[in-house]
Amino acid sequence: MEKVHMTPEGFKAMEDELKNLKFVERPSVIKAISEARALGDLSENAEYQYAKNKQGFIEGRIRELESKLSRAEIIDIKKLGGTGVKFGATVTVFDESVNEEIVYKIVGVDEADIKKGRLSIGAPLAKALIGKNVGDEAKLETPSGKKCYEILKIDYV
């Protein structure tokens, strides 16, 4: 089975989501199904149909999280040696196309959230940054043209 790379923070967030689904959401939807059943005819019972659909989603998400957590390979950046951009590093770059500094943390696929500056290791920009050092440029071909990012700072926190 393929390993799922993640940061310690990403692993904890996934564990927290799993606990919430198992011990809060699952019991809540079971109760909602029970209450909807008490209303009578299930074929035209919108509350019952909604609760059953929600239950299916919750159970599917629980299975997905359990699978990923069982295959997790937690990479702690503090324990990695060397220099340069690597998984888990926080990188400050200068985006020449918009003339601004941007901070990204290179994280696992399931942790990515570009609005929070969390860049998936599989993203083209992350691939272009990996292995580079402060002062290097990462060039990237995008649908809107070439982009160039200068690496200003690398943090391993």
Backbone as CSV, one residue per row, in Angstrom:
resi,resn,N_x,N_y,N_z,CA_x,CA_y,CA_z,C_x,C_y,C_z
1,MET,0.837,-1.191,0.000,0.000,0.000,0.000,0.877,1.249,0.000
2,GLU,0.386,2.246,-0.670,1.112,3.498,-0.799,1.048,4.297,0.500
3,LYS,2.211,4.794,0.935,2.279,5.626,2.136,1.630,6.978,1.870
4,VAL,1.070,7.560,2.912,0.487,8.892,2.836,1.379,9.805,3.664
5,HIS,2.117,10.693,2.992,3.029,11.590,3.691,2.248,12.745,4.296
6,MET,2.583,13.046,5.543,1.937,14.183,6.198,2.817,14.732,7.305
7,THR,2.522,15.959,7.667,3.220,16.603,8.771,2.589,16.132,10.079
8,PRO,3.284,16.313,11.206,2.668,15.958,12.497,1.344,16.699,12.724
9,GLU,1.286,17.965,12.295,0.054,18.746,12.464,-1.077,18.174,11.616
10,GLY,-0.749,17.760,10.398,-1.749,17.176,9.515,-2.279,15.863,10.050
11,PHE,-1.391,15.053,10.632,-1.795,13.781,11.230,-2.763,14.031,12.383
12,LYS,-2.427,14.996,13.239,-3.284,15.309,14.387,-4.649,15.832,13.925
13,ALA,-4.662,16.678,12.915,-5.930,17.207,12.402,-6.800,16.077,11.859
14,MET,-6.181,15.111,11.182,-6.927,13.986,10.634,-7.461,13.106,11.765
15,GLU,-6.647,12.887,12.789,-7.106,12.116,13.957,-8.279,12.809,14.643
16,ASP,-8.181,14.132,14.785,-9.262,14.898,15.425,-10.557,14.801,14.621
17,GLU,-10.444,14.891,13.305,-11.635,14.764,12.453,-12.258,13.379,12.613
18,LEU,-11.418,12.340,12.653,-11.915,10.968,12.811,-12.641,10.803,14.147
19,LYS,-12.056,11.320,15.219,-12.700,11.230,16.540,-14.043,11.951,16.532
20,ASN,-14.106,13.124,15.917,-15.351,13.875,15.849,-16.420,13.094,15.077
21,LEU,-16.021,12.508,13.959,-16.981,11.736,13.169,-17.499,10.528,13.939
22,LYS,-16.596,9.821,14.624,-16.991,8.604,15.334,-17.802,8.881,16.598
23,PHE,-17.423,9.917,17.347,-18.010,10.102,18.673,-19.000,11.256,18.787
24,VAL,-19.121,12.078,17.733,-20.090,13.171,17.759,-21.071,13.030,16.582
25,GLU,-20.536,13.020,15.371,-21.393,13.005,14.182,-22.151,11.692,14.009
26,ARG,-21.462,10.568,14.175,-22.118,9.265,13.986,-23.275,9.080,14.972
27,PRO,-23.067,9.298,16.289,-24.197,9.152,17.222,-25.340,10.133,16.917
28,SER,-24.985,11.327,16.478,-26.009,12.325,16.160,-26.877,11.884,14.987
29,VAL,-26.254,11.347,13.954,-27.031,10.923,12.782,-27.843,9.666,13.096
30,ILE,-27.331,8.792,13.936,-28.094,7.605,14.352,-29.357,8.036,15.096
31,LYS,-29.208,9.032,15.954,-30.359,9.562,16.689,-31.363,10.194,15.725
32,ALA,-30.863,10.939,14.728,-31.745,11.584,13.751,-32.507,10.538,12.930
33,ILE,-31.840,9.439,12.571,-32.503,8.360,11.827,-33.599,7.745,12.682
34,SER,-33.309,7.513,13.936,-34.278,6.921,14.851,-35.511,7.825,14.997
35,GLU,-35.279,9.117,15.149,-36.381,10.075,15.295,-37.205,10.152,14.002
36,ALA,-36.532,10.102,12.867,-37.238,10.171,11.583,-38.067,8.910,11.346
37,ARG,-37.561,7.768,11.784,-38.322,6.511,11.651,-39.632,6.585,12.426
38,ALA,-39.578,7.239,13.559,-40.766,7.343,14.408,-41.871,8.165,13.742
39,LEU,-41.531,8.939,12.731,-42.523,9.766,12.043,-43.408,8.976,11.090
40,GLY,-43.037,7.725,10.813,-43.903,6.902,9.968,-43.306,6.565,8.627
41,ASP,-44.116,6.674,7.573,-43.782,6.264,6.205,-42.389,6.746,5.781
42,LEU,-41.464,5.805,5.596,-40.077,6.141,5.268,-39.894,6.514,3.802
43,SER,-40.788,6.080,2.938,-40.619,6.348,1.507,-40.777,7.827,1.166
44,GLU,-41.542,8.565,1.956,-41.746,9.994,1.693,-41.288,10.837,2.870
45,ASN,-40.339,10.321,3.612,-39.856,10.995,4.811,-38.525,11.677,4.497
46,ALA,-38.548,12.990,4.233,-37.346,13.743,3.843,-36.286,13.727,4.941
47,GLU,-36.726,13.812,6.199,-35.766,13.807,7.310,-35.004,12.488,7.360
48,TYR,-35.722,11.403,7.126,-35.097,10.075,7.126,-34.104,9.953,5.970
49,GLN,-34.522,10.366,4.773,-33.643,10.285,3.600,-32.389,11.121,3.806
50,TYR,-32.546,12.325,4.343,-31.399,13.201,4.606,-30.448,12.555,5.608
51,ALA,-30.987,12.035,6.691,-30.162,11.414,7.722,-29.438,10.184,7.187
52,LYS,-30.115,9.378,6.376,-29.470,8.190,5.791,-28.329,8.601,4.848
53,ASN,-28.558,9.638,4.052,-27.499,10.131,3.162,-26.307,10.645,3.969
54,LYS,-26.606,11.382,5.028,-25.539,11.904,5.883,-24.778,10.754,6.546
55,GLN,-25.496,9.728,6.961,-24.856,8.568,7.575,-23.898,7.899,6.580
56,GLY,-24.327,7.775,5.337,-23.469,7.187,4.308,-22.198,7.993,4.102
57,PHE,-22.338,9.316,4.085,-21.173,10.180,3.938,-20.222,10.009,5.120
58,ILE,-20.775,10.027,6.336,-19.950,9.901,7.542,-19.208,8.573,7.555
59,GLU,-19.907,7.491,7.264,-19.258,6.173,7.278,-18.166,6.077,6.213
60,GLY,-18.421,6.651,5.050,-17.406,6.656,3.995,-16.180,7.461,4.389
61,ARG,-16.407,8.614,5.009,-15.292,9.461,5.442,-14.501,8.781,6.557
62,ILE,-15.175,8.094,7.466,-14.485,7.355,8.530,-13.568,6.307,7.918
63,ARG,-14.070,5.538,6.965,-13.235,4.515,6.301,-12.032,5.143,5.607
64,GLU,-12.262,6.262,4.930,-11.174,6.954,4.230,-10.109,7.432,5.207
65,LEU,-10.529,8.061,6.300,-9.569,8.563,7.291,-8.808,7.426,7.957
66,GLU,-9.509,6.357,8.313,-8.833,5.210,8.935,-7.779,4.624,7.997
67,SER,-8.100,4.540,6.726,-7.151,4.022,5.750,-5.921,4.921,5.649
68,LYS,-6.139,6.210,5.541,-5.014,7.141,5.406,-4.164,7.171,6.668
69,LEU,-4.802,7.160,7.827,-4.037,7.172,9.076,-3.227,5.898,9.240
70,SER,-3.760,4.772,8.784,-3.023,3.511,8.906,-1.819,3.471,7.963
71,ARG,-1.858,4.271,6.903,-0.757,4.308,5.937,0.105,5.552,6.085
72,ALA,-0.156,6.328,7.127,0.532,7.605,7.298,2.025,7.427,7.552
73,GLU,2.783,8.257,6.886,4.204,8.388,7.171,4.401,9.838,7.602
74,ILE,4.577,10.008,8.909,4.702,11.352,9.465,6.140,11.804,9.272
75,ILE,6.291,12.937,8.611,7.617,13.480,8.349,7.785,14.732,9.198
76,ASP,8.695,14.648,10.153,8.979,15.768,11.042,10.185,16.518,10.490
77,ILE,9.959,17.708,9.992,10.997,18.510,9.352,12.168,18.768,10.288
78,LYS,11.904,18.830,11.597,12.963,19.113,12.572,13.990,17.985,12.629
79,LYS,13.596,16.789,12.188,14.499,15.642,12.247,15.247,15.413,10.936
80,LEU,14.900,16.169,9.892,15.576,16.022,8.605,16.813,16.913,8.576
81,GLY,17.863,16.425,8.002,19.081,17.213,7.878,19.142,17.915,6.538
82,GLY,20.232,18.619,6.330,20.465,19.266,5.051,19.838,20.638,4.966
83,THR,19.989,21.207,3.785,19.432,22.537,3.538,18.518,22.450,2.335
84,GLY,17.914,23.547,2.029,17.044,23.596,0.862,15.602,23.297,1.200
85,VAL,14.767,23.487,0.220,13.335,23.275,0.384,13.049,21.779,0.362
86,LYS,12.279,21.319,1.340,11.873,19.920,1.415,10.487,19.847,2.035
87,PHE,9.933,18.649,2.046,8.613,18.435,2.625,8.594,18.989,4.052
88,GLY,7.572,19.770,4.377,7.411,20.322,5.717,8.015,21.697,5.907
89,ALA,8.857,22.137,4.975,9.498,23.447,5.103,8.496,24.567,4.824
90,THR,8.721,25.688,5.483,7.964,26.898,5.208,8.862,27.784,4.367
91,VAL,8.383,28.152,3.192,9.208,28.862,2.217,8.601,30.229,1.916
92,THR,9.428,31.258,2.037,9.008,32.597,1.633,9.588,32.855,0.253
93,VAL,8.708,33.158,-0.689,9.133,33.405,-2.061,8.686,34.793,-2.500
94,PHE,9.381,35.300,-3.487,8.971,36.548,-4.125,8.407,36.183,-5.489
95,ASP,7.117,36.433,-5.668,6.436,36.139,-6.931,6.589,37.360,-7.830
96,GLU,7.455,37.230,-8.830,7.762,38.357,-9.704,6.565,38.809,-10.531
97,SER,5.630,37.911,-10.814,4.489,38.274,-11.659,3.515,39.221,-10.950
98,VAL,3.453,39.155,-9.624,2.560,40.050,-8.875,3.332,40.974,-7.942
99,ASN,4.667,40.884,-7.992,5.534,41.749,-7.193,5.220,41.672,-5.700
100,GLU,5.124,40.434,-5.173,4.811,40.313,-3.755,5.445,39.063,-3.152
101,GLU,5.690,39.159,-1.843,6.207,38.012,-1.090,5.040,37.134,-0.670
102,ILE,5.237,35.811,-0.785,4.208,34.856,-0.397,4.885,33.766,0.424
103,VAL,4.194,33.293,1.456,4.727,32.235,2.314,3.911,30.974,2.100
104,TYR,4.618,29.864,1.832,3.984,28.562,1.650,4.637,27.546,2.576
105,LYS,3.837,26.633,3.083,4.363,25.469,3.792,4.087,24.269,2.900
106,ILE,5.137,23.468,2.640,4.996,22.293,1.777,4.450,21.154,2.638
107,VAL,3.242,20.680,2.305,2.543,19.690,3.135,2.032,18.528,2.281
108,GLY,1.456,17.534,2.942,0.861,16.395,2.251,-0.386,16.799,1.486
109,VAL,-0.780,15.963,0.562,-1.918,16.234,-0.314,-3.187,16.534,0.491
110,ASP,-3.426,15.764,1.548,-4.652,15.939,2.327,-4.635,17.166,3.232
111,GLU,-3.472,17.763,3.417,-3.348,18.934,4.287,-3.413,20.246,3.510
112,ALA,-3.310,20.170,2.207,-3.196,21.362,1.375,-4.403,22.278,1.516
113,ASP,-4.115,23.563,1.609,-5.142,24.604,1.639,-4.449,25.893,1.219
114,ILE,-4.528,26.218,-0.035,-3.776,27.347,-0.577,-4.164,28.656,0.097
115,LYS,-5.419,28.779,0.547,-5.847,29.999,1.235,-5.110,30.193,2.553
116,LYS,-4.626,29.089,3.132,-3.874,29.151,4.378,-2.370,29.033,4.129
117,GLY,-1.979,29.062,2.863,-0.566,28.984,2.519,0.011,27.584,2.640
118,ARG,-0.834,26.579,2.609,-0.399,25.182,2.725,-0.437,24.561,1.333
119,LEU,0.748,24.351,0.774,0.921,23.918,-0.605,1.185,22.419,-0.668
120,SER,0.398,21.700,-1.438,0.542,20.256,-1.579,1.885,19.903,-2.203
121,ILE,2.518,18.862,-1.680,3.785,18.375,-2.213,3.643,17.984,-3.685
122,GLY,2.440,17.666,-4.112,2.198,17.277,-5.497,1.932,18.442,-6.433
123,ALA,1.811,19.651,-5.884,1.520,20.821,-6.716,2.745,21.178,-7.571
124,PRO,2.518,21.653,-8.788,3.643,22.028,-9.650,4.614,23.017,-8.996
125,LEU,4.091,23.994,-8.259,4.982,24.957,-7.601,5.836,24.272,-6.545
126,ALA,5.250,23.394,-5.752,6.023,22.680,-4.733,7.126,21.853,-5.391
127,LYS,6.789,21.187,-6.478,7.788,20.388,-7.196,8.925,21.267,-7.708
128,ALA,8.588,22.485,-8.142,9.610,23.404,-8.636,10.487,23.931,-7.503
129,LEU,9.946,24.025,-6.294,10.693,24.557,-5.151,11.581,23.513,-4.472
130,ILE,11.163,22.253,-4.477,11.893,21.195,-3.769,13.351,21.146,-4.234
131,GLY,14.245,21.143,-3.236,15.673,21.038,-3.511,16.370,22.371,-3.721
132,LYS,15.615,23.431,-3.875,16.208,24.754,-4.095,16.625,25.360,-2.753
133,ASN,17.530,26.338,-2.816,18.041,27.028,-1.631,17.703,28.507,-1.693
134,VAL,17.951,29.211,-0.588,17.726,30.655,-0.540,18.536,31.306,-1.651
135,GLY,17.892,32.207,-2.382,18.530,32.903,-3.490,18.273,32.249,-4.836
136,ASP,17.874,30.978,-4.827,17.569,30.287,-6.089,16.229,30.763,-6.636
137,GLU,16.055,30.535,-7.921,14.780,30.829,-8.552,14.107,29.535,-8.969
138,ALA,12.805,29.490,-8.782,12.001,28.362,-9.242,11.153,28.882,-10.386
139,LYS,11.323,28.268,-11.542,10.562,28.698,-12.715,9.482,27.669,-12.998
140,LEU,8.343,28.176,-13.402,7.176,27.325,-13.563,6.397,27.761,-14.792
141,GLU,6.017,26.786,-15.599,5.185,27.055,-16.780,3.725,26.873,-16.361
142,THR,2.923,27.925,-16.514,1.505,27.876,-16.157,0.670,28.148,-17.406
143,PRO,-0.617,27.885,-17.349,-1.473,28.183,-18.499,-1.424,29.658,-18.912
144,SER,-1.157,30.543,-17.942,-1.107,31.971,-18.263,0.306,32.440,-18.614
145,GLY,1.241,31.519,-18.678,2.610,31.868,-19.047,3.613,31.450,-17.989
146,LYS,4.868,31.850,-18.209,5.942,31.502,-17.268,5.854,32.353,-16.016
147,LYS,6.140,31.702,-14.883,6.197,32.416,-13.604,7.554,32.127,-12.986
148,CYS,8.044,33.098,-12.249,9.343,32.952,-11.617,9.218,33.348,-10.142
149,TYR,9.738,32.490,-9.280,9.686,32.719,-7.837,11.109,32.694,-7.294
150,GLU,11.504,33.757,-6.606,12.810,33.773,-5.951,12.622,33.338,-4.500
151,ILE,13.459,32.411,-4.042,13.362,31.919,-2.668,14.091,32.880,-1.751
152,LEU,13.334,33.484,-0.824,13.891,34.481,0.088,14.276,33.886,1.434
153,LYS,13.494,32.892,1.880,13.705,32.358,3.223,13.153,30.933,3.298
154,ILE,13.819,30.084,4.067,13.340,28.712,4.300,13.380,28.473,5.802
155,ASP,12.241,28.100,6.357,12.151,27.781,7.791,11.805,26.316,7.958
156,TYR,12.397,25.714,8.974,12.152,24.298,9.262,11.469,24.173,10.620
157,VAL,10.298,24.768,10.744,9.546,24.720,12.005,8.288,23.908,11.865
